[in-house]
């Protein structure tokens, strides 16, 4: 992965914490910060995707279509009839 250098300003307590983590994990300060930012970005992306899925399935017409499709599948399949 290509790396790009940037300059950031951090409050002293935050920098101390980052340095402690880096020392404990035997990683560079840059690696620790990059890992934290990557995780935050992934969490935001996942939250956005979940919100879109929730919005999609809160639509009554789509929920009814999903139920009809599932019912038709169960009628045609040899899966055991289990209630979840």
Secondary structure, 3 states (H helix, E strand, C coil): CCCCCCCCCCCHHHHHHHHHHHHHHCCCHHHHHHHHHHHHHHHHHHHHHHHHHHHHHHCHHHHHHHHHHHHHHHHHCCCCCCCC
